Amino acid sequence: MRSRKGFASTLGAATLWLALSGCAGPKAYLTAGDGPWLVYERTPCFGPCPAFELEVDQNGSARFHGRRNVTPEGNQVATWSEQDRQAVADAAHAVAFRAKTGRYDNPLVTDLPSKHIRLAGYDLVDRFEGPDIEALYAVLDSLLEATEWIPTGH
């Protein structure tokens, strides 16, 4: 039988491990190195797939280029609030984005659009049988739709 002292030290170590492992949490997704904090791109297919590229800097400056089958089309700018960026970080943490990064592809399969997310230095290309991160896509797509884009004219 384990002594109370042994149990207490085990409990303390487990608590410390949980606290330290939880420290990163969504905060791990709120900082970026060089370049944009977020890049979210969907590539075209031979059908009505939306095709666009979004870049958001750590300060919230957002640039959107709608290529086709998406509203708005063309070059747009906006600002994402801290709450918008936090919603993305929370969703990324909820789907364990960091653990699912990589390239999911099969070059033998054609006519598949791809989704590319680079968030806080973590990179994922989802073209074929990628991981389930639908909750993150849903947050990003809803933010894209809710953002008041301003056309840049070029």
C-alpha positions in Angstrom: 0.0 0.0 0.0 1.3 3.4 -1.0 1.9 5.9 1.9 0.2 9.2 2.1 3.5 10.9 1.4 4.1 8.9 -1.8 0.5 9.6 -2.9 0.9 13.3 -2.2 4.1 13.5 -4.2 2.5 11.6 -7.1 -0.5 13.8 -7.0 1.7 16.9 -6.9 3.7 15.7 -9.9 0.5 14.9 -11.8 -0.9 18.3 -11.0 2.3 20.1 -12.0 2.4 18.1 -15.3 -1.3 19.0 -16.0 -0.6 22.6 -15.2 2.5 22.8 -17.4 1.0 20.9 -20.3 -2.1 23.1 -20.2 -0.1 26.3 -20.2 0.4 26.3 -23.9 -3.3 25.8 -24.5 -4.8 28.2 -27.0 -2.0 30.7 -26.2 0.3 28.6 -28.3 -1.7 29.7 -31.4 -1.7 33.4 -30.7 2.0 34.2 -31.5 3.7 34.1 -34.8 7.3 34.3 -35.9 8.1 35.9 -39.2 5.3 36.4 -41.7 1.6 36.3 -41.2 0.1 34.8 -38.0 -2.5 33.0 -40.1 -2.6 31.8 -43.8 -5.8 30.1 -44.8 -6.1 29.0 -48.4 -8.6 26.9 -50.4 -7.5 26.0 -53.9 -9.8 25.6 -57.0 -11.2 22.4 -58.4 -13.0 21.7 -61.7 -16.4 22.4 -60.0 -17.8 25.1 -57.8 -15.3 24.9 -55.0 -14.5 28.2 -53.3 -11.0 29.4 -54.0 -9.3 32.1 -51.9 -6.4 33.1 -49.8 -6.5 34.8 -46.4 -3.6 36.3 -44.5 -3.9 37.7 -41.0 -1.0 39.4 -39.1 -0.6 39.1 -35.4 -1.9 42.6 -35.0 -5.2 41.7 -36.8 -4.5 43.2 -40.2 -6.2 40.9 -42.7 -5.8 40.6 -46.4 -8.2 38.5 -48.5 -8.0 37.5 -52.1 -11.2 35.9 -53.4 -10.4 34.0 -56.6 -13.7 32.3 -57.5 -16.9 30.9 -56.2 -16.6 33.1 -53.1 -17.9 36.4 -51.9 -16.2 38.8 -52.1 -13.9 38.3 -55.0 -10.8 40.3 -55.6 -8.4 41.9 -53.1 -9.9 43.0 -49.8 -8.6 44.3 -46.4 -10.0 44.3 -42.9 -9.1 44.1 -39.3 -9.7 41.0 -37.1 -10.3 41.8 -33.5 -8.4 40.1 -30.6 -11.7 38.2 -30.0 -11.6 36.9 -33.6 -8.0 35.8 -33.2 -8.8 34.2 -29.9 -11.7 32.3 -31.4 -9.3 30.8 -34.0 -6.8 29.9 -31.3 -9.5 28.3 -29.2 -10.7 26.2 -32.2 -7.2 25.2 -33.1 -6.5 24.1 -29.5 -9.9 22.2 -29.4 -9.0 20.1 -32.5 -5.3 19.7 -31.4 -4.2 21.4 -34.6 -0.5 21.3 -33.6 -0.5 17.5 -33.4 -2.2 17.2 -36.8 0.1 19.3 -38.9 1.7 17.9 -42.0 0.8 17.2 -45.6 -2.2 15.0 -46.4 -2.1 14.3 -50.1 -2.1 11.6 -52.8 -0.6 12.8 -56.1 -2.4 10.0 -57.9 -5.8 11.5 -57.2 -6.7 14.5 -59.3 -9.4 17.2 -59.2 -9.4 17.6 -55.4 -9.2 21.0 -53.9 -6.9 21.6 -51.0 -7.1 23.5 -47.8 -4.0 25.0 -46.4 -3.7 26.5 -42.9 -0.5 27.9 -41.5 -1.2 29.1 -38.0 1.4 30.5 -35.6 4.1 28.5 -37.4 2.1 25.2 -37.5 1.4 24.1 -41.1 -1.2 21.7 -42.5 -2.1 20.9 -46.1 -5.3 18.9 -46.4 -5.9 17.7 -49.9 -6.6 14.0 -49.4 -7.8 12.2 -46.2 -6.7 14.9 -43.9 -7.4 15.0 -40.2 -10.8 16.0 -38.7 -10.4 19.7 -38.0 -13.8 20.7 -39.3 -14.5 22.8 -36.2 -11.5 25.0 -37.1 -12.6 25.3 -40.7 -16.1 26.3 -39.4 -14.7 29.1 -37.2 -12.4 30.4 -40.0 -15.2 30.3 -42.6 -17.7 32.0 -40.3 -15.1 34.8 -39.5 -14.5 35.2 -43.2 -18.2 35.6 -43.8 -18.7 38.0 -40.9 -15.7 40.2 -41.7 -16.5 43.6 -43.3 -14.1 43.5 -46.2 -13.0 46.7 -47.9 -11.9 46.4 -51.6 -8.4 47.5 -52.3 -8.8 47.9 -56.1 -5.8 45.8 -56.9 
